C-alpha cells in the first residue's frame, strides 16, 4: 500500500507539473480581442478560455497531490510505540 501511494503521488505530481506548464505557456500568448491566438508555425488557433481550464486542472492536481502526501508525511513523523 505504501509503494502504491508513492507511485500515485509521483504520477499526480507529474501530471500537475504538465498542466501547470501548459497553463503558463497559454497565459503568455498574445490573444486578440476575440480571445484567439493563431500560431503560424503550427497552424493552430488557441482560445483564451482554455487557459482557465488548464489552470483549474493544475490546481486540482496540486490539491490531490497534497492530499496524497499527507499520509506519507504522517507515516514518517510517527514514532515507534516502544520508544
Helices and strands as residue ranges (DSSP letters): H 2-27, E 36-39, E 44-47, H 49-77
